[in-house]
Amino acid sequence: MSHPLGLRLGLGVVCLGAMVGPFDTTVNTAFPVITRAFQLAPHEIQWVVIAFVLAQSCFTLVFGRLGDLFGHRRLFGIGLLACAFAHLGVGSAADFPTLVAWRAVQGLAVGMVMSCGAALATLPFPAADKRQVVAVYVTSTNAALALGPWLGGVLIDAFDWPGVFWFRTPLALVALALLWLLPGRVAGAPGSAD
């Protein structure tokens, strides 16, 4: 796959931004620590997962359609900004209901990012190369999924349970700052990638 540097950099930015979702596997490592920190009954920790997954899955299709209508890059950027705030909010929660509420916000924000990520990654490339581009995109998200539990352990040792949320704030902000590297118009697409 030989393409201009700008296209390849744009793909890298999208892959980086999309990692905010699959890096949620870091949270699995923190369940025992969160349970102790908030003195939860063992079954209550499930709300950390339920709030996130429910919010993300309920709105992903909606956000995908909004991306089609108003621009995938625009929605991706809004999602990254929302992720930055949500990750800070979850990690700063003073009580468990607040943590669960922020997890729902986090799920919405991640849903916005993930619903537009694949489109942003593939649209600028010609049809013949889309399979390879999808492979790069999926490999990057799967790498984040796989690294999450190990990274979660490292972050908990360094920053306690908030670390598994806070580390994604700079990740989201760096990807947001680099969005200008994405092509503005998509060849062969009916509208703009904006």
C-alpha positions in Angstrom: 0.0 0.0 0.0 1.9 3.0 -1.3 0.1 6.3 -0.7 1.0 10.0 0.0 2.4 10.6 3.5 -0.7 12.7 4.3 -3.1 9.8 3.9 -0.9 7.5 5.9 -0.6 10.0 8.7 -4.3 10.5 8.7 -4.8 6.8 9.1 -2.4 6.8 12.0 -4.3 9.6 13.7 -7.6 7.8 13.3 -6.1 4.6 14.7 -4.7 6.5 17.6 -8.0 8.1 18.4 -10.0 4.9 18.0 -7.8 3.2 20.7 -9.8 5.1 23.4 -12.5 2.5 23.1 -10.6 -0.8 23.2 -8.3 0.4 25.9 -11.3 0.1 28.2 -9.9 -3.4 28.8 -7.6 -1.7 31.4 -10.7 -1.2 33.5 -11.1 -5.0 34.0 -7.9 -5.1 35.9 -9.2 -2.4 38.3 -12.4 -4.1 39.4 -11.0 -5.5 42.7 -9.4 -2.1 43.5 -12.6 -0.1 42.7 -14.6 -2.6 44.7 -12.4 -2.0 47.8 -12.1 1.8 47.2 -15.9 2.2 47.3 -16.7 -0.6 49.7 -19.0 -2.3 47.2 -20.8 -5.6 47.3 -19.2 -7.9 44.7 -22.2 -7.7 42.4 -22.3 -3.9 42.3 -19.1 -3.7 40.3 -21.1 -4.9 37.3 -22.5 -1.4 36.9 -19.1 -0.1 35.9 -19.5 -2.3 32.8 -23.3 -2.0 32.2 -23.3 1.8 32.2 -20.5 2.0 29.7 -21.6 -0.9 27.3 -25.3 0.2 27.3 -24.5 3.8 26.5 -22.0 2.9 23.8 -24.1 0.2 22.1 -27.4 2.1 22.2 -26.0 5.1 20.4 -23.3 3.8 18.1 -25.7 3.5 15.1 -27.1 6.9 15.8 -23.7 8.5 15.8 -22.7 6.6 12.7 -25.7 8.1 10.9 -25.0 11.6 12.3 -21.5 11.2 11.0 -22.9 10.5 7.5 -25.0 13.6 7.7 -22.7 16.1 9.4 -19.2 14.8 8.8 -17.3 11.9 10.3 -14.3 14.0 11.2 -16.5 16.5 13.0 -18.2 13.8 15.1 -15.0 12.0 15.7 -13.4 15.2 17.1 -16.4 15.9 19.3 -16.2 12.3 20.6 -12.5 12.7 21.3 -13.1 15.9 23.3 -16.0 14.3 25.2 -13.8 11.2 25.9 -11.1 13.5 27.4 -13.6 15.0 29.8 -15.3 11.7 30.6 -12.1 9.9 31.4 -11.1 12.7 33.8 -14.6 12.6 35.3 -14.6 8.8 35.9 -11.2 8.9 37.4 -12.1 11.8 39.7 -15.4 10.4 40.9 -15.8 10.8 44.7 -18.5 8.2 45.0 -19.8 5.1 43.2 -23.0 6.6 41.7 -20.9 9.5 40.2 -18.5 6.9 38.8 -21.3 5.0 37.2 -22.8 8.2 35.7 -19.5 9.2 34.2 -19.1 5.7 32.8 -22.4 6.3 30.9 -21.0 9.6 29.5 -17.8 7.7 28.7 -19.7 5.1 26.8 -21.5 7.8 24.8 -18.2 9.5 23.9 -16.5 6.3 23.0 -19.5 5.3 20.9 -19.2 8.6 19.0 -15.5 7.9 18.3 -15.9 4.3 17.3 -18.9 4.9 15.1 -16.9 7.2 12.8 -13.4 5.7 13.1 -13.7 3.0 10.4 -15.3 5.4 8.0 -12.6 8.0 8.6 -9.9 5.4 8.1 -11.2 4.0 4.9 -13.0 6.8 2.9 -9.8 8.6 1.7 -8.4 5.4 0.1 -9.2 3.9 -3.2 -11.5 0.8 -3.2 -8.6 -1.5 -4.1 -6.8 -0.6 -0.9 -9.7 -0.5 1.6 -9.0 -4.1 2.7 -5.5 -3.3 3.7 -6.6 -0.1 5.4 -9.3 -2.0 7.4 -6.6 -4.5 8.4 -4.4 -1.7 9.8 -7.4 -0.2 11.6 -8.5 -3.5 13.2 -4.9 -4.4 14.1 -4.5 -1.2 16.0 -7.7 -1.6 17.9 -7.0 -5.2 18.7 -3.5 -4.3 19.9 -5.2 -1.9 22.4 -7.6 -4.6 23.5 -4.7 -7.0 24.1 -2.4 -4.5 25.8 -5.2 -3.1 28.1 -5.1 -5.7 31.0 -1.3 -5.5 31.2 -1.3 -1.7 31.0 -4.1 -1.6 33.6 -1.8 -3.4 36.1 1.0 -0.9 35.5 -1.3 2.1 35.8 -2.9 0.8 39.0 0.5 0.3 40.6 1.5 3.9 39.6 -1.8 5.8 40.1 -4.3 3.5 41.8 -7.6 2.8 40.0 -8.1 6.3 38.5 -5.0 5.7 36.3 -7.0 3.2 34.1 -9.2 6.1 33.1 -7.0 9.1 33.3 -4.3 7.8 30.8 -6.8 8.0 28.0 -7.3 11.8 28.4 -4.0 12.7 26.8 -4.5 10.0 24.2 -7.8 11.5 23.1 -6.4 15.1 23.2 -3.3 14.2 21.1 -5.5 12.5 18.5 -7.8 15.6 18.6 -4.9 18.0 18.1 -3.7 16.0 15.1 -7.1 15.8 13.3 -6.0 18.5 10.9 -3.8 15.9 9.3 -6.9 14.1 7.9 -7.8 15.0 4.3 -10.6 17.5 4.1 -12.4 16.1 1.1 -12.7 12.5 0.2 -12.2 11.5 -3.4 -15.1 9.6 -4.8 -17.4 10.3 -1.8 -20.6 12.3 -2.2 -19.7 14.8 0.5 -16.9 16.0 2.7 -15.0 14.1 5.4 -15.4 17.1 7.7 
